[in-house]
Amino acid sequence: MQNIVLGIGSNVGQKVLNLNQAISLINQKIGLVKKVSPIYQTKALLPPNAPSSWDIDYYNLCALLQTHLRPEDLLIKIKSIEVALGRNSNHAFWSPREIDIDILCFENLFFKFISDMEALLFVALLFFVYFWFHKFLITR
């Protein structure tokens, strides 16, 4: 079994319900969810000149789980969960969405980044995950 951490966010519709449904589907289709962080509200990250209608706060959380899936198969399952929860697979890259599920950590694998901004966001998320693990998993 592989230990993985997923980042899950929503900024459209019933955000808390969307997050809860995502956790439930992840538990059913991907693997055993061991821990879930508290929900954090954050500003949307937007490119320059993005429509003002995209500036909707996100509700975010992290989930620690175990799976037998390979990274490629995990990504396929994640995308199917996003579609099942109403995400349009043809949406604009930075646009609002019902659900967004990202692989933050997959055991000891490293991922290639598309851009410097993506790498910077990933490092910020890793710090969040590290402190979340320390506070909610290691100290309890």
Salt bridges, closest charged atoms under 4 A:
ASP57 OD1 - LYS43 NZ 3.46
GLU72 OE1 - ARG70 NH1 3.85
ASP73 OD2 - ARG70 NE 3.10
GLU82 OE1 - LYS79 NZ 3.40
GLU82 OE2 - ARG87 NH1 3.05
ASP100 OD1 - ARG87 NH1 2.74
ASP100 OD1 - ARG97 NH1 3.77
